[in-house]
Amino acid sequence: MLKGKTALVTGSTSGIGLATARALAADGANLMLNGFGDKAEIEKIRAGIEKEFAVKARYSPADMSKPAEIAAMIHATEQEFGALDVLVNNAGIQHVANIEDFPVEKWDAVIAINLSSAFHTIHVAVAGMKARKWGRIINIASAHGLVASTQKVAYVSAKHGLVGMTKVVALETANSGITCNAICPGWVLTALVQKQIDDRAKASGKTVREEEIALLSEKQPMHQFTRPESVGALAVFLCGDAAASITGAAYSIDGGWVAQ
Ligand code: NAD
């Protein structure tokens, strides 16, 4: 389905981003990978994807908190592949603290990486999509884009903002062959969540497994993690013909979290 198309997934060196990049490549898309990590490990991922899926994969180390680096990454993708057709805004970080204790620099970083980076990628990429009359923009938001939790003021603000941005872009591109949607996962067991579980276990003296179950049952009626691959499969669906009229939506994949 995506053969000959090019996808850029921000923050695709681990977790949901990597699973989504792999799902898009499995469907035939060439890839621009992005994110932080060990150089040799990233090269192994990149070369592995090329070999496994017979697509072209490149890597940009652009920092999603730096608008100039983001613009350069989009231009480099268009130059390398001739187009940027599928844009997945996925890079994200978390910081947990009550608002009065929330470090200002952590607020700035979470807003920059989880929210402003999506503005900057779309701002630059949408012109090419409009010119080619086809584009898919997928913003990885969160259940926290729809409901709140304590101690996550920056994350919840950023994700609610991202859901709002998704709607504006959907309206502005409605007759351009472009769709823009958000995916709102509940708990997915990745590095970002593992750190929260480990911190809880350290603070409570309970086991990691006990804290895993506690974390899930506080929020999700379904006591199991969503798999990163399932988020990737939903992204691929949103790129397909069957999803051509789905735009401005916020798709929950959250074990019932926001149904409550
Ligand atoms: P992760 O920590 O495994 O991956 C985050 C990715 O973002 C990594 O590739 C990392 O290198 C990259 N990244 C971080 N800062 C960056 C920067 N400044 N520039 C470029 N890349 C940067 O986390 P994950 O759980 O896979 O999260 C991916 C997205 O999914 C995030 O937006 C997160 O908010 C969202 N999400 C995660 C969950 C969950 O339960 N894990 C739930 C809902 C939403």
Boltz pocket constraint, residues with backbone or C-beta under 6 A from the ligand:
constraints:
  - pocket:
      binder: B
      contacts: [[A, 10], [A, 11], [A, 12], [A, 13], [A, 14], [A, 15], [A, 16], [A, 17], [A, 34], [A, 35], [A, 36], [A, 37], [A, 61], [A, 62], [A, 63], [A, 64], [A, 65], [A, 89], [A, 90], [A, 91], [A, 92], [A, 93], [A, 113], [A, 114], [A, 140], [A, 141], [A, 142], [A, 143], [A, 184], [A, 185], [A, 186], [A, 187], [A, 188], [A, 189], [A, 190], [A, 191], [A, 192], [A, 193]]
      max_distance: 6.0
